[in-house]
């Protein structure tokens, strides 16, 4: 595990040396669903996210995105969340949004995930879509994932922003009651406007004890 972390740190340093921008995104994700001893393939519950979009800019530490809504789970490993919420900027501007997020793991050794986000307010109307593909890699006792992700924004009345690039996901062991997962993701995107290196610290909590 230590060797893998060293490799990721070195890779991040090499990429960041050529990057035009460094972003650190902090997402928190929760899912509350039915009792895990049910045999039903289709289950429903509550899903939600709170995201600090980028904590690196000075004065941007209070910018947050928060959404919550219906969770649909299929075969315990695939899910879709239909949510609504707001993005609050560092200047206090509140932007309402609708959000669909999904994770698909039915294909052997390949996982897909996505984030579709629409901002309906006319003055700042835009549509953001983020897609990711990963495959697990094992080196000795070390497990991680490699893949690619693409983040794109369609604006009304101005140039769209789009990009794609490689990513590495490293799970961090956490001892905590329930189903808590922490993952460090390093992703670089080649873009039509400004390339960036983004580091995620993703924390996910899943509770499956409702109804017991």
Secondary structure, 3 states (H helix, E strand, C coil): CHHHHHHHHHHHHHHHHHCCCEEEEEEEEEEEEECCCCCCCEEEEEEEEEEECCCCCCCCCCCEEEEEEEEEEECCCEEEEEEEEEEECCCCCEEEEEEEEEEECCCCCCEEEEEEEEECCHHHCEEEEEEEEEEEEEECCEEEEEEEEEEEEEECCCCCEEEEEEEEEEEECCCCCCEEEEEEEEEEEEECCCCEEEEEEEEEEEEEEECC
